[in-house]
Amino acid sequence: MMKSNILNLKSVSNFRLQIIITIGALMIGILHMIYPNIVIDAITISLIVIAIVPWLGILFKSLELPGGLKVEYKDIEKVRDEADKAGFKVQDSKSKNQEFVFLQIADRDPNLALAGLRIEIEKRLIKIAQSNNIVIKNPSVYQLLRILGDQKILTDAQTGVLSNIIGILNNAVHGASIDKSTSDLALELGLELLGALDSKISGKE
């Protein structure tokens, strides 16, 4: 009985949180309609997102969806096949020999390891842009992919592969369930992608 009461209190609390977030978003939308001349810059949007994200984490963790959010082995296999077709297969990768910190924690915390992999991919995309004299102020990873694709530095197939793997890694960052075999495959693929991106930075491709 006590457990049931606790669950009911959590449900009420989560519902109130949903209402607060919804009302806040509606108020911002209404203010924008009333005062269309007010410019909301990227910094303001970023601050709003930063303020909301921690609460969303609590909310999403409390939701019981069928099977929950999970990174599937088959999803990684699909991206790996796409990477091979896109010419991302690296036989002799320097990245495979590097001692990345995220590899050292892979057994203890696969989600954190995949978060580290995502950071390394984004760092290389920034370096590729810089090496091609592309200057972007605080770009998102998807903006980088779009610009590198538009400039033909990455092919459409390659930007698609990177977009897909980053989407999967984002799920892991947000706490998606992932087993060891799936994590190992994602990290193996990630090292190959890092090697391919390193080659583009050094101008070997």
Steps between C-alpha positions, in 0.01 A plus 500: 500500500783735594678427169180573308464836675861591417446413132183710494685797650773462236238488226337817630839671525595398145164618368550839665847520346353428156242776553767750610719428197202520264377829650851646483533408131154644425584825680815541293298435183229749600755769589665449161162550328420812702849649459624364165778760487674352801799303374581181689865430435681169513642572846151553645374180342801311633437629852135397480599153384760470777235598755247244373721200420568389862126491566436309179751240613297440817181487298627262233649263755162478671315400183442129454500449125471153340853361519637844593755696299764256378793497262457190283782284363330488160502881481879506541539222242293699253715811546816289468380362165417854387847616612666231287299605195581867567874428494547546873667164555848556637744209493794671672359758736712705738190535714501127571837538668411806706421465870173686518365559848156385392640156413631462853152540650310299238458193724386701802279755327425437130270802477774734620748333263268564206458861615879530480497354150243756392720781631800367306298483177380859543854621576621351172217654301600840641864439405400395148301823462792707632750326270278599208479864616138465605427728795178438693425647841374238747355264238295197590630165379217479246583847367858383452385194309273706278771754418767235439254323273412820314871568447545143367758431768279211607282306259127471553550138604767597753292778655212253523716246683634758744153641560367153578779402737479835680125447543568160657771645724264777606256234620778342704589840646139540613504172687379246244549140601790329321656158552873427483503336155315796350728748675811311383377505139419873521847575638667287233309684229574830671874440491482432126304820447750696708780359287321599180441851633865524609598423141288787376660736750851400393405526132564140412167469324 
